[in-house]
Amino acid sequence: MHNSSTTTARSPNRLFSSRLAREITVVLVVKSIALYVIWMAFFSEPVSPRLTADRVSEAIVGGGTGRPAEPQHDNE
């Protein structure tokens, strides 16, 4: 015969009765909401069709025409 106190299954009420379990749950929910807000703020908009790899590289490197600067000599 099986005694009901020896079962390993926990009831949902008993799972959240622990303070640590409640705190972990709250932290995970808050983090999930924060990640969703960050994603909506920075990654949800579609990429502009004007944005090409060349324009991105120019913006990162420092702009200009994409050509190396001509050396200037003052030998006059």
Sequence and secondary structure as in RCSB ss.txt:
>XXXX:A:sequence
MHNSSTTTARSPNRLFSSRLAREITVVLVVKSIALYVIWMAFFSEPVSPRLTADRVSEAIVGGGTGRPAEPQHDN
E
>XXXX:A:secstr
   GGG     HHHHTTSHHHHHHHHHHHHHHHHHHHHHHHHTSS   TT  HHHHHHHHHT SSSS        
 
